[in-house]
Amino acid sequence: MEETIIATLVPLGICVALPVLIVWLCTRAVINSENRKADVLVEAIRNNAGVDTDKIAQALGRQRTTPRELLNLRLLRGAVSSLIGVVFIIATIILVSGGYGIAELFGLPLIVGGVFLAVGIGYLIVYFVSKKQINDGNEEMAE
């Protein structure tokens, strides 16, 4: 009886409670951040000591990344993801060919490596296409 209750509660906790808790925590963090920014603006308006509230609001707002920073992030993510994918695939091939363990168990790391490699190649393709567009003078297309 206890085993069936535990067998039911564990998946419910993992599949229901954990995602709800993560969403709640992220939402609370965003709300708290916005409240702190609003408090700073309210205090600046109350004091009215010649402070430009528009500049304060702009400084407290979300920082925009430049096209060059966006390109660098894409290159970094593409290189890291591709490298992880290649490492997974090579390690799986070495372990299977070396006779370490059961060959049927190595399918999952091979699939994970393929997914990482595909994501990395996708990022690298977007990086090179965006770089070409920026070099052609179409910066707004790269964003």
ABEGO torsion letter per residue (X at the ends): XAAAAAAAAAAAAAAAAAAAAAAAAAAAAAAAAAAAAAAAAAAAAAAGAGBBAAAAAAAABBBBBBAAAAAAAAAAAAAAAAAAAAAAAAAAAAAAAAGBEBAAAAAAAAAAAAAAAAAAAAAAAAAAAAAAAAAAGBAAAAX
